Amino acid sequence: MRALLRLAAASAWYRRGTLALVTLAIALATLLQLGIEQLRRDVRLHFSSAVSGTDLIVGARTGATQLMLYSVFRIGQATQNMRWASVQAIAQDRAVAWVVPIVLGDSLRGHPVVGTTADYFRHFRYGDDQALALREGRVFAHWSEAVLGADVAEALGLRVGAPLVLSHGMAAGLPGAEHADRPFTVVGVLARTGTPVDRSVHIGLDGMAALHVDWMAGVPLPGQSTPAADLQAEDLAPTQVTAVLVGLKSRAAVFSAQRRIQALREEPLVAVLPGVTLDELWAVVGVGERLLQAVAALVGVVSLAGLSATVLTGLEQRRRELAVLRAVGASPRTLAALLLCEGLWLATVGVAVGAAAGWVLLQGLGPWLARHHGLVLGRAELADGALPALAAVWLAALLASLLPAWRAWRLSLADGLAPPP
């Protein structure tokens, strides 16, 4: 068997120019299959680990998925806010242990600004019930203080003590968009979490209110500019928030608390369970995932068809070679095994090259995606479906060699020594 494998390897190496293209096609099919499986796994893990320990997320009446996306993942924008009176009513519910209000809308050079309270750093959890930790500095205690996520500090080169100028909305750099008259100071930097927290800027609710003292309906009031030193005398209590994270005393009461919150008379609200909403999101995304898998499978079929066609074409040019092997005692079964061994080499090399390229690509894209989109990819371990996908490509490539092997088995010694003109 070893001699047959060496012979197959030598024969494939002799025709390496042609077979290299076939190997490349198998490698690309492997890369596509592996990449899709890894991306599916890492994206799901990233979304699932973004928030834990929060029993309900409450916001103004909207879609559950939309509320989850903008309140936790900072994707999209809220269509409307909820009143502060509703937040106070939720906090007084007998089943509620804590509430963390958040206000969104402003930014720092493209990074979202989150207005919240100090309770955010005590109650917010991610991953396997992990708490937020400060890499340096402390939590904000004044309206003009900010705490940065790890990615924001790294991308903008900011440390404790650095000044900040926030922008209204996501329109950084536009005339009138920057809150230049309300400077902030960095007082803390959070440790990396691998969640949207890393690319967020955190300020107090009073800080968010201070930014908009002289604003109305999203635009600055002409001729009005309250000095920053006088803002402490202003009423900086919030009047509206974007959403509220709610923790319950007992998770057994989650459905009854959800019904009571959604039945509040102050205003129409929606309370969603993060886990259930994520399942709904995956149900929608699953259609796209299946389409990607179908495209990857189609690419694999085309690549394997190319393998079979290339080996068959080469077989017509190797009749004398196979006839010589028959003349020195090789059986038809041996010739078929030789062609199968060549397919084995091509499949193994192609899958190995594709897997290595996929690993390098994911490792290279991981930091960029984490920095710009908050997606943590390229983890060292393989996804659950990666090994079956690699095995499927390898077996399919091996099966594609069966037709050439069967053809070689059918060749006769006379046909090889005296092929038709």
KOLDONU-927411 format. One record per residue (C-alpha): x, y, z; residue in one letter. Coordinates in steps of 0.25 Angstrom, whole numbers, padded with zeros to 4 digits, always signed. Example, Ala and Ser with C-alpha at 12.3 -4.5 7.8 and 13.67 -1.06 7.14 Angstrom:
! KOLDONU-927411
+0049-0018+0031A
+0055-0004+0029S
END
This chain:
! KOLDONU-927411
+0000+0000+0000M
+0011+0009+0003R
+0018+0007-0010A
+0004+0010-0017L
+0003+0023-0009L
+0017+0027-0013R
+0015+0024-0028L
+0002+0032-0027A
+0009+0044-0021A
+0020+0043-0031A
+0010+0042-0043S
+0002+0054-0037A
+0015+0062-0035W
+0019+0060-0049Y
+0006+0066-0054R
+0006+0077-0043R
+0004+0088-0052G
-0010+0083-0056T
-0014+0077-0043L
-0010+0090-0035A
-0022+0096-0041L
-0031+0085-0036V
-0024+0085-0022T
-0027+0100-0022L
-0042+0098-0025A
-0043+0088-0014I
-0036+0097-0004A
-0045+0109-0008L
-0057+0100-0006A
-0051+0096+0008T
-0048+0110+0011L
-0063+0114+0008L
-0069+0103+0016Q
-0059+0105+0028L
-0061+0120+0028G
-0076+0119+0028I
-0077+0109+0040E
-0067+0118+0048Q
-0074+0131+0045L
-0087+0125+0049R
-0082+0119+0062R
-0074+0132+0066D
-0085+0142+0062V
-0095+0134+0070R
-0086+0133+0082L
-0083+0148+0081H
-0098+0151+0081F
-0101+0141+0092S
-0090+0146+0101S
-0093+0161+0100A
-0103+0161+0112V
-0106+0151+0123S
-0113+0153+0136G
-0123+0163+0131T
-0137+0157+0131D
-0144+0167+0123L
-0141+0179+0114I
-0152+0189+0114V
-0154+0200+0103G
-0165+0208+0096A
-0174+0200+0088R
-0166+0194+0076T
-0162+0181+0071G
-0155+0171+0081A
-0143+0169+0071T
-0141+0184+0069Q
-0141+0187+0083L
-0131+0176+0086M
-0122+0181+0075L
-0121+0196+0078Y
-0121+0194+0093S
-0111+0183+0095V
-0103+0183+0081F
-0104+0197+0078R
-0109+0194+0064I
-0120+0203+0058G
-0127+0214+0066Q
-0139+0215+0075A
-0152+0221+0068T
-0156+0227+0081Q
-0152+0228+0096N
-0159+0224+0108M
-0163+0234+0120R
-0155+0234+0133W
-0168+0232+0140A
-0169+0219+0134S
-0155+0215+0139V
-0159+0219+0153Q
-0172+0211+0152A
-0164+0199+0147I
-0154+0200+0159A
-0165+0200+0169Q
-0171+0187+0164D
-0170+0176+0175R
-0163+0166+0166A
-0152+0176+0161V
-0138+0175+0168A
-0131+0186+0160W
-0133+0195+0148V
-0122+0201+0139V
-0127+0212+0130P
-0119+0215+0117I
-0120+0227+0107V
-0114+0226+0093L
-0113+0236+0082G
-0099+0243+0083D
-0086+0238+0079S
-0070+0240+0079L
-0064+0239+0066R
-0074+0228+0061G
-0074+0220+0075H
-0088+0221+0082P
-0089+0228+0095V
-0097+0222+0106V
-0104+0230+0117G
-0106+0222+0129T
-0104+0221+0144T
-0093+0215+0153A
-0102+0203+0155D
-0099+0199+0141Y
-0085+0195+0145F
-0090+0187+0157R
-0102+0180+0150H
-0098+0178+0136F
-0093+0164+0132R
-0088+0157+0120Y
-0083+0144+0115G
-0084+0134+0127D
-0089+0144+0137D
-0077+0152+0137Q
-0077+0166+0143A
-0071+0178+0136L
-0057+0182+0142A
-0049+0194+0141L
-0035+0193+0134R
-0031+0207+0140E
-0038+0218+0146G
-0051+0219+0153R
-0066+0220+0150V
-0072+0234+0146F
-0077+0242+0158A
-0079+0256+0151H
-0087+0260+0139W
-0074+0263+0131S
-0067+0250+0133E
-0067+0238+0124A
-0063+0223+0124V
-0058+0217+0111L
-0059+0203+0106G
-0046+0196+0103A
-0047+0197+0087D
-0051+0212+0088V
-0038+0215+0097A
-0029+0207+0088E
-0035+0212+0074A
-0034+0227+0079L
-0022+0226+0087G
-0029+0231+0100L
-0025+0229+0114R
-0030+0234+0128V
-0030+0249+0128G
-0032+0251+0113A
-0042+0261+0109P
-0054+0257+0100L
-0063+0265+0091V
-0076+0257+0088L
-0084+0259+0075S
-0100+0259+0074H
-0105+0247+0068G
-0095+0239+0059M
-0092+0252+0050A
-0077+0254+0055A
-0070+0266+0048G
-0083+0272+0043L
-0085+0287+0046P
-0093+0289+0059G
-0092+0274+0062A
-0081+0274+0072E
-0084+0278+0087H
-0071+0286+0088A
-0076+0295+0099D
-0079+0282+0108R
-0065+0275+0109P
-0063+0262+0116F
-0052+0256+0123T
-0048+0241+0123V
-0048+0236+0137V
-0048+0221+0134G
-0045+0210+0124V
-0052+0197+0124L
-0045+0183+0122A
-0048+0176+0109R
-0061+0168+0109T
-0063+0164+0094G
-0076+0171+0094T
-0082+0184+0089P
-0078+0190+0103V
-0064+0190+0097D
-0067+0200+0086R
-0076+0209+0095S
-0074+0222+0103V
-0081+0222+0116H
-0086+0235+0123I
-0096+0238+0134G
-0111+0241+0131L
-0108+0255+0136D
-0097+0256+0126G
-0106+0253+0115M
-0116+0263+0120A
-0105+0274+0121A
-0101+0272+0106L
-0115+0276+0102H
-0118+0287+0112V
-0119+0297+0100D
-0125+0288+0090W
-0139+0285+0086M
-0144+0275+0076A
-0130+0270+0073G
-0125+0284+0069V
-0118+0295+0077P
-0126+0307+0081L
-0121+0319+0074P
-0115+0330+0083G
-0114+0321+0095Q
-0102+0315+0101S
-0101+0312+0116T
-0087+0312+0121P
-0082+0298+0126A
-0079+0304+0139A
-0093+0307+0142D
-0099+0294+0138L
-0098+0288+0152Q
-0109+0298+0156A
-0118+0293+0144E
-0128+0282+0146D
-0121+0270+0140L
-0131+0260+0144A
-0135+0251+0132P
-0148+0252+0126T
-0147+0241+0115Q
-0138+0228+0113V
-0136+0219+0102T
-0138+0206+0109A
-0137+0200+0123V
-0130+0187+0127L
-0137+0180+0138V
-0133+0169+0148G
-0143+0161+0156L
-0142+0156+0170K
-0147+0142+0164S
-0147+0138+0150R
-0159+0130+0153A
-0167+0143+0153A
-0162+0147+0139V
-0175+0145+0131F
-0184+0152+0142S
-0174+0164+0143A
-0174+0165+0127Q
-0189+0165+0127R
-0190+0176+0138R
-0179+0185+0131I
-0186+0184+0118Q
-0199+0187+0124A
-0194+0200+0131L
-0203+0212+0129R
-0192+0222+0128E
-0190+0219+0113E
-0189+0206+0104P
-0177+0198+0106L
-0171+0185+0102V
-0163+0176+0111A
-0155+0165+0104V
-0147+0153+0109L
-0133+0154+0103P
-0131+0139+0101G
-0145+0138+0094V
-0142+0150+0086T
-0129+0144+0081L
-0136+0131+0077D
-0145+0139+0069E
-0133+0147+0063L
-0126+0133+0059W
-0139+0128+0053A
-0139+0140+0043V
-0124+0140+0041V
-0125+0124+0039G
-0130+0126+0025V
-0118+0134+0021G
-0109+0124+0027E
-0115+0113+0019R
-0114+0120+0007L
-0099+0122+0009L
-0097+0108+0012Q
-0104+0104-0001A
-0095+0114-0008V
-0083+0107-0001A
-0088+0093-0005A
-0090+0097-0020L
-0076+0103-0020V
-0071+0089-0015G
-0079+0081-0025V
-0073+0090-0036V
-0059+0088-0031S
-0061+0073-0029L
-0067+0072-0043A
-0054+0079-0048G
-0046+0069-0041L
-0053+0057-0047S
-0052+0064-0061A
-0037+0067-0060T
-0034+0053-0056V
-0042+0047-0067L
-0036+0056-0077T
-0022+0052-0072G
-0026+0037-0072L
-0028+0038-0087E
-0013+0043-0088Q
-0008+0032-0079R
-0013+0019-0086R
+0001+0015-0089R
+0006+0018-0075E
-0005+0009-0070L
-0003-0002-0080A
+0012-0003-0076V
+0007-0005-0062L
-0002-0016-0066R
+0010-0022-0074A
+0019-0023-0062V
+0008-0030-0054G
-0002-0019-0049A
-0016-0024-0048S
-0028-0015-0052P
-0031-0014-0037R
-0017-0008-0035T
-0019+0002-0046L
-0033+0006-0040A
-0026+0007-0026A
-0015+0016-0032L
-0025+0026-0038L
-0032+0026-0024L
-0019+0029-0017C
-0017+0041-0026E
-0030+0046-0023G
-0027+0043-0008L
-0014+0052-0009W
-0022+0063-0016L
-0033+0063-0006A
-0024+0063+0006T
-0015+0074+0001V
-0026+0082-0004G
-0034+0081+0010V
-0021+0084+0018A
-0018+0096+0010V
-0032+0101+0011G
-0033+0099+0026A
-0020+0106+0028A
-0024+0118+0019A
-0037+0119+0027G
-0030+0119+0040W
-0020+0130+0036V
-0032+0138+0029L
-0040+0137+0042L
-0029+0141+0051Q
-0026+0153+0042G
-0040+0158+0041L
-0043+0156+0056G
-0036+0168+0061P
-0042+0177+0050W
-0056+0172+0052L
-0055+0174+0067A
-0050+0188+0065R
-0059+0193+0055H
-0072+0184+0057H
-0071+0179+0071G
-0071+0164+0066L
-0061+0155+0072V
-0057+0145+0062L
-0045+0136+0059G
-0045+0128+0072R
-0035+0117+0073A
-0044+0105+0074E
-0052+0099+0063L
-0067+0101+0062A
-0075+0088+0064D
-0079+0087+0049G
-0065+0090+0044A
-0059+0076+0045L
-0072+0070+0039P
-0071+0080+0028A
-0056+0077+0025L
-0059+0062+0025A
-0070+0064+0015A
-0061+0071+0006V
-0050+0061+0007W
-0060+0049+0005L
-0066+0056-0007A
-0053+0059-0013A
-0049+0044-0011L
-0063+0040-0017L
-0060+0049-0029A
-0048+0040-0032S
-0057+0027-0033L
-0061+0030-0048L
-0047+0031-0053P
-0043+0019-0045A
-0055+0011-0051W
-0050+0016-0065R
-0036+0011-0062A
-0041-0002-0057W
-0048-0004-0071R
-0036-0001-0079L
-0030-0013-0085S
-0016-0016-0088L
-0018-0017-0103A
-0025-0003-0103D
-0013+0003-0095G
-0002-0003-0104L
-0009+0000-0117A
-0019+0012-0115P
-0029+0015-0126P
-0024+0026-0136P
END
